[in-house]
Amino acid sequence: MAFILDDILLAPCKFVTWIGRTLYDQALAEVTDESVIRERLLDLQTRLELEQIGEDEYIKQENALMRRLNEIHKYKESRQKACL
């Protein structure tokens, strides 16, 4: 009987915790998604080839995207090491 009462009283807290964990996992998946960065790099290359942007702007944006890609790789490596 006590276990049922505990479950009923703690259900809102467990639900909020579950929602928080789900939102965190979803945000982490979006932030560490390499495909978005790769798409932006391809788009940037296309814009350069079509002369929509100059080479200086291309280099600036490419460096920013490559830094982000490297950060994602480092983060994923650190998580893999932490799991071992």
N, CA, C and O atoms as a CHARMM CRD file, in Angstrom:
* protein
*
  336
    1    1 MET  N      0.82300  -1.19800   0.00000 PROA 1      0.00000
    2    1 MET  CA     0.00000   0.00000   0.00000 PROA 1      0.00000
    3    1 MET  C      0.86400   1.25700   0.00000 PROA 1      0.00000
    4    1 MET  O      0.56200   2.22700  -0.69500 PROA 1      0.00000
    5    2 ALA  N      1.94500   1.23100   0.78900 PROA 2      0.00000
    6    2 ALA  CA     2.82000   2.39900   0.87300 PROA 2      0.00000
    7    2 ALA  C      3.51300   2.67100  -0.45800 PROA 2      0.00000
    8    2 ALA  O      3.74400   3.82400  -0.82200 PROA 2      0.00000
    9    3 PHE  N      3.84200   1.60500  -1.17800 PROA 3      0.00000
   10    3 PHE  CA     4.52000   1.78400  -2.46300 PROA 3      0.00000
   11    3 PHE  C      3.59100   2.44900  -3.48500 PROA 3      0.00000
   12    3 PHE  O      4.03200   3.28200  -4.27700 PROA 3      0.00000
   13    4 ILE  N      2.33100   2.08900  -3.46700 PROA 4      0.00000
   14    4 ILE  CA     1.35900   2.67800  -4.39000 PROA 4      0.00000
   15    4 ILE  C      1.18400   4.15500  -4.07200 PROA 4      0.00000
   16    4 ILE  O      1.11600   4.98400  -4.97900 PROA 4      0.00000
   17    5 LEU  N      1.11200   4.48400  -2.79900 PROA 5      0.00000
   18    5 LEU  CA     0.96800   5.87000  -2.37700 PROA 5      0.00000
   19    5 LEU  C      2.20000   6.68400  -2.77400 PROA 5      0.00000
   20    5 LEU  O      2.07300   7.82000  -3.23200 PROA 5      0.00000
   21    6 ASP  N      3.38200   6.11000  -2.60000 PROA 6      0.00000
   22    6 ASP  CA     4.61500   6.79200  -3.00300 PROA 6      0.00000
   23    6 ASP  C      4.62700   7.05000  -4.50700 PROA 6      0.00000
   24    6 ASP  O      5.00300   8.13000  -4.96100 PROA 6      0.00000
   25    7 ASP  N      4.20900   6.04400  -5.27000 PROA 7      0.00000
   26    7 ASP  CA     4.16800   6.21300  -6.72700 PROA 7      0.00000
   27    7 ASP  C      3.21500   7.32700  -7.13600 PROA 7      0.00000
   28    7 ASP  O      3.52000   8.10900  -8.03600 PROA 7      0.00000
   29    8 ILE  N      2.08600   7.40000  -6.49100 PROA 8      0.00000
   30    8 ILE  CA     1.09800   8.42900  -6.81100 PROA 8      0.00000
   31    8 ILE  C      1.63600   9.80900  -6.44700 PROA 8      0.00000
   32    8 ILE  O      1.49400  10.75000  -7.22800 PROA 8      0.00000
   33    9 LEU  N      2.24100   9.94000  -5.29100 PROA 9      0.00000
   34    9 LEU  CA     2.74900  11.24000  -4.84900 PROA 9      0.00000
   35    9 LEU  C      3.97700  11.69300  -5.64200 PROA 9      0.00000
   36    9 LEU  O      4.16800  12.89100  -5.85000 PROA 9      0.00000
   37   10 LEU  N      4.79800  10.76200  -6.07800 PROA 10     0.00000
   38   10 LEU  CA     6.02000  11.11000  -6.80100 PROA 10     0.00000
   39   10 LEU  C      5.83700  11.17800  -8.31500 PROA 10     0.00000
   40   10 LEU  O      6.76000  11.57000  -9.03000 PROA 10     0.00000
   41   11 ALA  N      4.67000  10.80400  -8.80900 PROA 11     0.00000
   42   11 ALA  CA     4.43300  10.78700 -10.25700 PROA 11     0.00000
   43   11 ALA  C      4.69500  12.14200 -10.92300 PROA 11     0.00000
   44   11 ALA  O      5.33500  12.17700 -11.97300 PROA 11     0.00000
   45   12 PRO  N      4.22500  13.25700 -10.35300 PROA 12     0.00000
   46   12 PRO  CA     4.51500  14.55000 -11.01000 PROA 12     0.00000
   47   12 PRO  C      6.02400  14.84200 -11.09300 PROA 12     0.00000
   48   12 PRO  O      6.49800  15.36100 -12.10400 PROA 12     0.00000
   49   13 CYS  N      6.76600  14.51700 -10.05100 PROA 13     0.00000
   50   13 CYS  CA     8.21500  14.74800 -10.06200 PROA 13     0.00000
   51   13 CYS  C      8.89800  13.86700 -11.09600 PROA 13     0.00000
   52   13 CYS  O      9.79000  14.31900 -11.81500 PROA 13     0.00000
   53   14 LYS  N      8.48300  12.62000 -11.16900 PROA 14     0.00000
   54   14 LYS  CA     9.06000  11.70600 -12.15000 PROA 14     0.00000
   55   14 LYS  C      8.73800  12.15200 -13.57100 PROA 14     0.00000
   56   14 LYS  O      9.56700  12.02800 -14.47300 PROA 14     0.00000
   57   15 PHE  N      7.53300  12.67100 -13.76300 PROA 15     0.00000
   58   15 PHE  CA     7.12900  13.14400 -15.08300 PROA 15     0.00000
   59   15 PHE  C      7.96300  14.34700 -15.50600 PROA 15     0.00000
   60   15 PHE  O      8.43000  14.40900 -16.64300 PROA 15     0.00000
   61   16 VAL  N      8.15100  15.29400 -14.60700 PROA 16     0.00000
   62   16 VAL  CA     8.96500  16.48100 -14.89900 PROA 16     0.00000
   63   16 VAL  C     10.41000  16.06900 -15.18900 PROA 16     0.00000
   64   16 VAL  O     11.04000  16.60800 -16.09900 PROA 16     0.00000
   65   17 THR  N     10.92300  15.13500 -14.43300 PROA 17     0.00000
   66   17 THR  CA    12.28300  14.64000 -14.66800 PROA 17     0.00000
   67   17 THR  C     12.37900  13.97000 -16.02600 PROA 17     0.00000
   68   17 THR  O     13.35500  14.17600 -16.74700 PROA 17     0.00000
   69   18 TRP  N     11.39200  13.17800 -16.38300 PROA 18     0.00000
   70   18 TRP  CA    11.38200  12.50400 -17.67900 PROA 18     0.00000
   71   18 TRP  C     11.33400  13.52400 -18.81900 PROA 18     0.00000
   72   18 TRP  O     12.05500  13.38600 -19.80700 PROA 18     0.00000
   73   19 ILE  N     10.48700  14.54600 -18.68100 PROA 19     0.00000
   74   19 ILE  CA    10.39200  15.59200 -19.70600 PROA 19     0.00000
   75   19 ILE  C     11.73400  16.31000 -19.84700 PROA 19     0.00000
   76   19 ILE  O     12.20400  16.54600 -20.96100 PROA 19     0.00000
   77   20 GLY  N     12.34400  16.65200 -18.72000 PROA 20     0.00000
   78   20 GLY  CA    13.63900  17.32400 -18.75200 PROA 20     0.00000
   79   20 GLY  C     14.70100  16.49000 -19.44000 PROA 20     0.00000
   80   20 GLY  O     15.46300  17.01300 -20.25300 PROA 20     0.00000
   81   21 ARG  N     14.76600  15.21300 -19.13300 PROA 21     0.00000
   82   21 ARG  CA    15.74700  14.31300 -19.74100 PROA 21     0.00000
   83   21 ARG  C     15.49100  14.17900 -21.25100 PROA 21     0.00000
   84   21 ARG  O     16.42700  14.18100 -22.05100 PROA 21     0.00000
   85   22 THR  N     14.21600  14.06400 -21.62400 PROA 22     0.00000
   86   22 THR  CA    13.86800  13.94100 -23.03800 PROA 22     0.00000
   87   22 THR  C     14.26000  15.20000 -23.81300 PROA 22     0.00000
   88   22 THR  O     14.82900  15.10900 -24.90100 PROA 22     0.00000
   89   23 LEU  N     13.95700  16.36300 -23.25800 PROA 23     0.00000
   90   23 LEU  CA    14.32700  17.62000 -23.90700 PROA 23     0.00000
   91   23 LEU  C     15.84300  17.76100 -24.01600 PROA 23     0.00000
   92   23 LEU  O     16.35500  18.19900 -25.04700 PROA 23     0.00000
   93   24 TYR  N     16.55800  17.39300 -22.96100 PROA 24     0.00000
   94   24 TYR  CA    18.01500  17.45400 -22.97600 PROA 24     0.00000
   95   24 TYR  C     18.59000  16.53600 -24.05200 PROA 24     0.00000
   96   24 TYR  O     19.46800  16.94700 -24.81100 PROA 24     0.00000
   97   25 ASP  N     18.10700  15.31400 -24.12200 PROA 25     0.00000
   98   25 ASP  CA    18.59000  14.35600 -25.12200 PROA 25     0.00000
   99   25 ASP  C     18.32300  14.85200 -26.54100 PROA 25     0.00000
  100   25 ASP  O     19.17500  14.71900 -27.42000 PROA 25     0.00000
  101   26 GLN  N     17.14600  15.41900 -26.76100 PROA 26     0.00000
  102   26 GLN  CA    16.79300  15.92900 -28.08800 PROA 26     0.00000
  103   26 GLN  C     17.67200  17.12000 -28.46300 PROA 26     0.00000
  104   26 GLN  O     18.15900  17.20200 -29.59100 PROA 26     0.00000
  105   27 ALA  N     17.87400  18.02900 -27.53600 PROA 27     0.00000
  106   27 ALA  CA    18.72500  19.19300 -27.80000 PROA 27     0.00000
  107   27 ALA  C     20.15900  18.76300 -28.08000 PROA 27     0.00000
  108   27 ALA  O     20.80300  19.29700 -28.98300 PROA 27     0.00000
  109   28 LEU  N     20.65600  17.80700 -27.31600 PROA 28     0.00000
  110   28 LEU  CA    22.01800  17.31000 -27.51500 PROA 28     0.00000
  111   28 LEU  C     22.16600  16.65900 -28.88300 PROA 28     0.00000
  112   28 LEU  O     23.18700  16.83300 -29.54900 PROA 28     0.00000
  113   29 ALA  N     21.15500  15.91400 -29.30200 PROA 29     0.00000
  114   29 ALA  CA    21.20200  15.28400 -30.62000 PROA 29     0.00000
  115   29 ALA  C     21.24100  16.32800 -31.73000 PROA 29     0.00000
  116   29 ALA  O     21.95200  16.15500 -32.72000 PROA 29     0.00000
  117   30 GLU  N     20.48200  17.40500 -31.57200 PROA 30     0.00000
  118   30 GLU  CA    20.46800  18.45500 -32.58400 PROA 30     0.00000
  119   30 GLU  C     21.78400  19.23000 -32.61600 PROA 30     0.00000
  120   30 GLU  O     22.28700  19.56000 -33.69000 PROA 30     0.00000
  121   31 VAL  N     22.33300  19.51600 -31.45300 PROA 31     0.00000
  122   31 VAL  CA    23.56900  20.29200 -31.37800 PROA 31     0.00000
  123   31 VAL  C     24.76000  19.50000 -31.91000 PROA 31     0.00000
  124   31 VAL  O     25.68700  20.08500 -32.46900 PROA 31     0.00000
  125   32 THR  N     24.74700  18.20400 -31.74900 PROA 32     0.00000
  126   32 THR  CA    25.87700  17.38000 -32.17700 PROA 32     0.00000
  127   32 THR  C     25.63900  16.68600 -33.52200 PROA 32     0.00000
  128   32 THR  O     26.33000  15.72500 -33.85900 PROA 32     0.00000
  129   33 ASP  N     24.67300  17.17000 -34.27500 PROA 33     0.00000
  130   33 ASP  CA    24.36200  16.59800 -35.58100 PROA 33     0.00000
  131   33 ASP  C     25.33200  17.15000 -36.62100 PROA 33     0.00000
  132   33 ASP  O     25.27200  18.32700 -36.97600 PROA 33     0.00000
  133   34 GLU  N     26.21900  16.29700 -37.10100 PROA 34     0.00000
  134   34 GLU  CA    27.23200  16.70400 -38.07400 PROA 34     0.00000
  135   34 GLU  C     26.63800  16.96500 -39.44800 PROA 34     0.00000
  136   34 GLU  O     27.19400  17.75200 -40.21400 PROA 34     0.00000
  137   35 SER  N     25.54000  16.33700 -39.77500 PROA 35     0.00000
  138   35 SER  CA    24.97100  16.46600 -41.11900 PROA 35     0.00000
  139   35 SER  C     24.55300  17.91000 -41.41600 PROA 35     0.00000
  140   35 SER  O     24.65900  18.36400 -42.55600 PROA 35     0.00000
  141   36 VAL  N     24.08600  18.62300 -40.40900 PROA 36     0.00000
  142   36 VAL  CA    23.69500  20.02300 -40.60200 PROA 36     0.00000
  143   36 VAL  C     24.92200  20.85500 -40.98000 PROA 36     0.00000
  144   36 VAL  O     24.85600  21.68400 -41.88800 PROA 36     0.00000
  145   37 ILE  N     26.03200  20.63500 -40.29000 PROA 37     0.00000
  146   37 ILE  CA    27.26100  21.37200 -40.57800 PROA 37     0.00000
  147   37 ILE  C     27.75600  21.02200 -41.98200 PROA 37     0.00000
  148   37 ILE  O     28.17800  21.90300 -42.73000 PROA 37     0.00000
  149   38 ARG  N     27.70400  19.75900 -42.33300 PROA 38     0.00000
  150   38 ARG  CA    28.15800  19.33300 -43.66700 PROA 38     0.00000
  151   38 ARG  C     27.28700  19.94500 -44.77400 PROA 38     0.00000
  152   38 ARG  O     27.79700  20.33300 -45.82500 PROA 38     0.00000
  153   39 GLU  N     25.98900  20.02800 -44.53400 PROA 39     0.00000
  154   39 GLU  CA    25.09700  20.67100 -45.50600 PROA 39     0.00000
  155   39 GLU  C     25.45500  22.14000 -45.67400 PROA 39     0.00000
  156   39 GLU  O     25.47700  22.65900 -46.79000 PROA 39     0.00000
  157   40 ARG  N     25.73200  22.80200 -44.56800 PROA 40     0.00000
  158   40 ARG  CA    26.10900  24.21500 -44.64100 PROA 40     0.00000
  159   40 ARG  C     27.42500  24.40500 -45.39200 PROA 40     0.00000
  160   40 ARG  O     27.58600  25.37800 -46.12900 PROA 40     0.00000
  161   41 LEU  N     28.36500  23.47800 -45.20800 PROA 41     0.00000
  162   41 LEU  CA    29.62500  23.55600 -45.93900 PROA 41     0.00000
  163   41 LEU  C     29.39500  23.39500 -47.44500 PROA 41     0.00000
  164   41 LEU  O     29.98600  24.11400 -48.25000 PROA 41     0.00000
  165   42 LEU  N     28.53000  22.44600 -47.81600 PROA 42     0.00000
  166   42 LEU  CA    28.21000  22.25800 -49.23500 PROA 42     0.00000
  167   42 LEU  C     27.50900  23.48500 -49.81600 PROA 42     0.00000
  168   42 LEU  O     27.80600  23.91000 -50.93300 PROA 42     0.00000
  169   43 ASP  N     26.58700  24.04100 -49.05700 PROA 43     0.00000
  170   43 ASP  CA    25.88900  25.24600 -49.49700 PROA 43     0.00000
  171   43 ASP  C     26.87200  26.40200 -49.66900 PROA 43     0.00000
  172   43 ASP  O     26.78400  27.16900 -50.62700 PROA 43     0.00000
  173   44 LEU  N     27.79300  26.51200 -48.74400 PROA 44     0.00000
  174   44 LEU  CA    28.80300  27.56800 -48.80800 PROA 44     0.00000
  175   44 LEU  C     29.66800  27.41300 -50.05900 PROA 44     0.00000
  176   44 LEU  O     29.95700  28.38900 -50.75100 PROA 44     0.00000
  177   45 GLN  N     30.07500  26.18200 -50.33800 PROA 45     0.00000
  178   45 GLN  CA    30.87600  25.89200 -51.53600 PROA 45     0.00000
  179   45 GLN  C     30.11000  26.27500 -52.79600 PROA 45     0.00000
  180   45 GLN  O     30.66900  26.87700 -53.71300 PROA 45     0.00000
  181   46 THR  N     28.83300  25.92500 -52.83600 PROA 46     0.00000
  182   46 THR  CA    28.00000  26.25400 -53.99400 PROA 46     0.00000
  183   46 THR  C     27.88400  27.75900 -54.17400 PROA 46     0.00000
  184   46 THR  O     27.99700  28.26700 -55.29000 PROA 46     0.00000
  185   47 ARG  N     27.66000  28.47000 -53.07900 PROA 47     0.00000
  186   47 ARG  CA    27.54300  29.92900 -53.15500 PROA 47     0.00000
  187   47 ARG  C     28.83400  30.56800 -53.64900 PROA 47     0.00000
  188   47 ARG  O     28.79500  31.56200 -54.37400 PROA 47     0.00000
  189   48 LEU  N     29.98200  30.00400 -53.26300 PROA 48     0.00000
  190   48 LEU  CA    31.25900  30.51100 -53.75000 PROA 48     0.00000
  191   48 LEU  C     31.39800  30.26800 -55.24500 PROA 48     0.00000
  192   48 LEU  O     31.80300  31.16000 -55.99000 PROA 48     0.00000
  193   49 GLU  N     31.06200  29.06300 -55.68200 PROA 49     0.00000
  194   49 GLU  CA    31.16800  28.71600 -57.10000 PROA 49     0.00000
  195   49 GLU  C     30.23000  29.54100 -57.96500 PROA 49     0.00000
  196   49 GLU  O     30.55200  29.84500 -59.11400 PROA 49     0.00000
  197   50 LEU  N     29.07400  29.90700 -57.42600 PROA 50     0.00000
  198   50 LEU  CA    28.12000  30.74100 -58.15900 PROA 50     0.00000
  199   50 LEU  C     28.40900  32.22600 -57.99400 PROA 50     0.00000
  200   50 LEU  O     27.66100  33.07700 -58.47500 PROA 50     0.00000
  201   51 GLU  N     29.49200  32.51800 -57.31500 PROA 51     0.00000
  202   51 GLU  CA    29.95100  33.89000 -57.07000 PROA 51     0.00000
  203   51 GLU  C     28.92000  34.73100 -56.31900 PROA 51     0.00000
  204   51 GLU  O     28.79700  35.93400 -56.54800 PROA 51     0.00000
  205   52 GLN  N     28.18500  34.08100 -55.42100 PROA 52     0.00000
  206   52 GLN  CA    27.23800  34.80200 -54.57700 PROA 52     0.00000
  207   52 GLN  C     27.94000  35.39800 -53.36400 PROA 52     0.00000
  208   52 GLN  O     27.45200  36.35300 -52.75800 PROA 52     0.00000
  209   53 ILE  N     29.09200  34.82400 -53.01400 PROA 53     0.00000
  210   53 ILE  CA    29.91000  35.35700 -51.93000 PROA 53     0.00000
  211   53 ILE  C     31.35500  35.40000 -52.40700 PROA 53     0.00000
  212   53 ILE  O     31.74700  34.69200 -53.33500 PROA 53     0.00000
  213   54 GLY  N     32.13600  36.25000 -51.74800 PROA 54     0.00000
  214   54 GLY  CA    33.54300  36.36000 -52.08800 PROA 54     0.00000
  215   54 GLY  C     34.36900  35.31800 -51.35500 PROA 54     0.00000
  216   54 GLY  O     33.88600  34.62800 -50.45700 PROA 54     0.00000
  217   55 GLU  N     35.63200  35.22400 -51.76500 PROA 55     0.00000
  218   55 GLU  CA    36.51100  34.22700 -51.16800 PROA 55     0.00000
  219   55 GLU  C     36.79100  34.52900 -49.69200 PROA 55     0.00000
  220   55 GLU  O     36.90700  33.60900 -48.88200 PROA 55     0.00000
  221   56 ASP  N     36.90000  35.80900 -49.34500 PROA 56     0.00000
  222   56 ASP  CA    37.13800  36.17000 -47.94100 PROA 56     0.00000
  223   56 ASP  C     35.97500  35.72800 -47.05200 PROA 56     0.00000
  224   56 ASP  O     36.18200  35.16500 -45.97700 PROA 56     0.00000
  225   57 GLU  N     34.75800  35.98700 -47.51000 PROA 57     0.00000
  226   57 GLU  CA    33.57200  35.57300 -46.75300 PROA 57     0.00000
  227   57 GLU  C     33.49600  34.05700 -46.67100 PROA 57     0.00000
  228   57 GLU  O     33.13500  33.50400 -45.63200 PROA 57     0.00000
  229   58 TYR  N     33.83500  33.38700 -47.76300 PROA 58     0.00000
  230   58 TYR  CA    33.83600  31.93100 -47.79200 PROA 58     0.00000
  231   58 TYR  C     34.79500  31.37400 -46.73300 PROA 58     0.00000
  232   58 TYR  O     34.43200  30.49000 -45.95700 PROA 58     0.00000
  233   59 ILE  N     36.00400  31.89500 -46.71400 PROA 59     0.00000
  234   59 ILE  CA    37.01800  31.41600 -45.76300 PROA 59     0.00000
  235   59 ILE  C     36.56300  31.65800 -44.33500 PROA 59     0.00000
  236   59 ILE  O     36.71600  30.79300 -43.47200 PROA 59     0.00000
  237   60 LYS  N     36.00700  32.82400 -44.08800 PROA 60     0.00000
  238   60 LYS  CA    35.52200  33.16700 -42.74000 PROA 60     0.00000
  239   60 LYS  C     34.44300  32.18300 -42.27800 PROA 60     0.00000
  240   60 LYS  O     34.51500  31.65000 -41.17100 PROA 60     0.00000
  241   61 GLN  N     33.45200  31.94800 -43.12600 PROA 61     0.00000
  242   61 GLN  CA    32.35500  31.05400 -42.75700 PROA 61     0.00000
  243   61 GLN  C     32.80800  29.60100 -42.69900 PROA 61     0.00000
  244   61 GLN  O     32.35900  28.84300 -41.84000 PROA 61     0.00000
  245   62 GLU  N     33.69900  29.21200 -43.61200 PROA 62     0.00000
  246   62 GLU  CA    34.20000  27.84200 -43.60500 PROA 62     0.00000
  247   62 GLU  C     34.97400  27.56200 -42.32000 PROA 62     0.00000
  248   62 GLU  O     34.82400  26.49500 -41.72400 PROA 62     0.00000
  249   63 ASN  N     35.79600  28.51000 -41.89300 PROA 63     0.00000
  250   63 ASN  CA    36.55800  28.32900 -40.65100 PROA 63     0.00000
  251   63 ASN  C     35.62800  28.16600 -39.45300 PROA 63     0.00000
  252   63 ASN  O     35.86800  27.33000 -38.58100 PROA 63     0.00000
  253   64 ALA  N     34.57500  28.96200 -39.41600 PROA 64     0.00000
  254   64 ALA  CA    33.61200  28.85700 -38.31000 PROA 64     0.00000
  255   64 ALA  C     32.92700  27.49600 -38.31100 PROA 64     0.00000
  256   64 ALA  O     32.75700  26.88300 -37.25700 PROA 64     0.00000
  257   65 LEU  N     32.53500  27.02500 -39.48500 PROA 65     0.00000
  258   65 LEU  CA    31.87300  25.72700 -39.58600 PROA 65     0.00000
  259   65 LEU  C     32.82500  24.58400 -39.24800 PROA 65     0.00000
  260   65 LEU  O     32.43400  23.61700 -38.59300 PROA 65     0.00000
  261   66 MET  N     34.06900  24.69500 -39.69400 PROA 66     0.00000
  262   66 MET  CA    35.04800  23.64800 -39.38900 PROA 66     0.00000
  263   66 MET  C     35.37100  23.60900 -37.89300 PROA 66     0.00000
  264   66 MET  O     35.56600  22.53200 -37.33100 PROA 66     0.00000
  265   67 ARG  N     35.42900  24.76700 -37.25200 PROA 67     0.00000
  266   67 ARG  CA    35.62700  24.80200 -35.78700 PROA 67     0.00000
  267   67 ARG  C     34.48300  24.08300 -35.08900 PROA 67     0.00000
  268   67 ARG  O     34.70100  23.30300 -34.16200 PROA 67     0.00000
  269   68 ARG  N     33.25900  24.35300 -35.54300 PROA 68     0.00000
  270   68 ARG  CA    32.08300  23.71000 -34.94400 PROA 68     0.00000
  271   68 ARG  C     32.12800  22.19900 -35.15400 PROA 68     0.00000
  272   68 ARG  O     31.80400  21.43400 -34.24600 PROA 68     0.00000
  273   69 LEU  N     32.52500  21.77600 -36.33700 PROA 69     0.00000
  274   69 LEU  CA    32.63200  20.34900 -36.63100 PROA 69     0.00000
  275   69 LEU  C     33.69000  19.69600 -35.74900 PROA 69     0.00000
  276   69 LEU  O     33.48600  18.58900 -35.25100 PROA 69     0.00000
  277   70 ASN  N     34.80000  20.36300 -35.55800 PROA 70     0.00000
  278   70 ASN  CA    35.85200  19.83900 -34.66900 PROA 70     0.00000
  279   70 ASN  C     35.37600  19.76500 -33.22400 PROA 70     0.00000
  280   70 ASN  O     35.70300  18.81500 -32.51200 PROA 70     0.00000
  281   71 GLU  N     34.61000  20.75400 -32.78600 PROA 71     0.00000
  282   71 GLU  CA    34.05800  20.73200 -31.42800 PROA 71     0.00000
  283   71 GLU  C     33.13200  19.53300 -31.23800 PROA 71     0.00000
  284   71 GLU  O     33.15700  18.87800 -30.19600 PROA 71     0.00000
  285   72 ILE  N     32.32400  19.25600 -32.24100 PROA 72     0.00000
  286   72 ILE  CA    31.41900  18.10900 -32.17700 PROA 72     0.00000
  287   72 ILE  C     32.22300  16.81700 -32.07800 PROA 72     0.00000
  288   72 ILE  O     31.90200  15.94800 -31.26800 PROA 72     0.00000
  289   73 HSD  N     33.25900  16.68600 -32.89400 PROA 73     0.00000
  290   73 HSD  CA    34.09900  15.47400 -32.85300 PROA 73     0.00000
  291   73 HSD  C     34.75000  15.30500 -31.48500 PROA 73     0.00000
  292   73 HSD  O     34.76400  14.20500 -30.93400 PROA 73     0.00000
  293   74 LYS  N     35.28600  16.38800 -30.93900 PROA 74     0.00000
  294   74 LYS  CA    35.93200  16.32400 -29.61700 PROA 74     0.00000
  295   74 LYS  C     34.92900  15.92700 -28.54500 PROA 74     0.00000
  296   74 LYS  O     35.23000  15.11800 -27.66800 PROA 74     0.00000
  297   75 TYR  N     33.73200  16.50400 -28.62400 PROA 75     0.00000
  298   75 TYR  CA    32.70200  16.18400 -27.63400 PROA 75     0.00000
  299   75 TYR  C     32.32600  14.71500 -27.70700 PROA 75     0.00000
  300   75 TYR  O     32.21500  14.04800 -26.67800 PROA 75     0.00000
  301   76 LYS  N     32.12900  14.20500 -28.92400 PROA 76     0.00000
  302   76 LYS  CA    31.75600  12.79100 -29.08200 PROA 76     0.00000
  303   76 LYS  C     32.87200  11.86800 -28.60700 PROA 76     0.00000
  304   76 LYS  O     32.60100  10.82900 -28.00400 PROA 76     0.00000
  305   77 GLU  N     34.12500  12.23600 -28.87300 PROA 77     0.00000
  306   77 GLU  CA    35.24900  11.42600 -28.38800 PROA 77     0.00000
  307   77 GLU  C     35.30400  11.41600 -26.86800 PROA 77     0.00000
  308   77 GLU  O     35.54200  10.36900 -26.26500 PROA 77     0.00000
  309   78 SER  N     35.08900  12.55500 -26.24800 PROA 78     0.00000
  310   78 SER  CA    35.12800  12.62300 -24.78700 PROA 78     0.00000
  311   78 SER  C     33.99500  11.80800 -24.16800 PROA 78     0.00000
  312   78 SER  O     34.17300  11.20700 -23.10900 PROA 78     0.00000
  313   79 ARG  N     32.83900  11.78400 -24.81500 PROA 79     0.00000
  314   79 ARG  CA    31.73200  10.97100 -24.31000 PROA 79     0.00000
  315   79 ARG  C     32.01800   9.48900 -24.45900 PROA 79     0.00000
  316   79 ARG  O     31.64900   8.69400 -23.59500 PROA 79     0.00000
  317   80 GLN  N     32.67700   9.10800 -25.55700 PROA 80     0.00000
  318   80 GLN  CA    33.02700   7.70300 -25.75200 PROA 80     0.00000
  319   80 GLN  C     34.06100   7.25900 -24.70900 PROA 80     0.00000
  320   80 GLN  O     33.97200   6.15100 -24.17800 PROA 80     0.00000
  321   81 LYS  N     35.02300   8.11000 -24.42200 PROA 81     0.00000
  322   81 LYS  CA    36.02500   7.77200 -23.40400 PROA 81     0.00000
  323   81 LYS  C     35.40200   7.67400 -22.01800 PROA 81     0.00000
  324   81 LYS  O     35.79400   6.83500 -21.20700 PROA 81     0.00000
  325   82 ALA  N     34.42300   8.54200 -21.75700 PROA 82     0.00000
  326   82 ALA  CA    33.76100   8.53400 -20.45400 PROA 82     0.00000
  327   82 ALA  C     32.93400   7.25300 -20.27000 PROA 82     0.00000
  328   82 ALA  O     32.77300   6.76900 -19.15000 PROA 82     0.00000
  329   83 CYS  N     32.42100   6.71800 -21.36400 PROA 83     0.00000
  330   83 CYS  CA    31.60400   5.49800 -21.28800 PROA 83     0.00000
  331   83 CYS  C     32.44700   4.25600 -21.08300 PROA 83     0.00000
  332   83 CYS  O     31.94600   3.24100 -20.60100 PROA 83     0.00000
  333   84 LEU  N     33.72000   4.32100 -21.44300 PROA 84     0.00000
  334   84 LEU  CA    34.58000   3.16200 -21.31600 PROA 84     0.00000
  335   84 LEU  C     35.02100   2.99700 -19.92300 PROA 84     0.00000
  336   84 LEU  O     35.76200   2.06200 -19.61700 PROA 84     0.00000
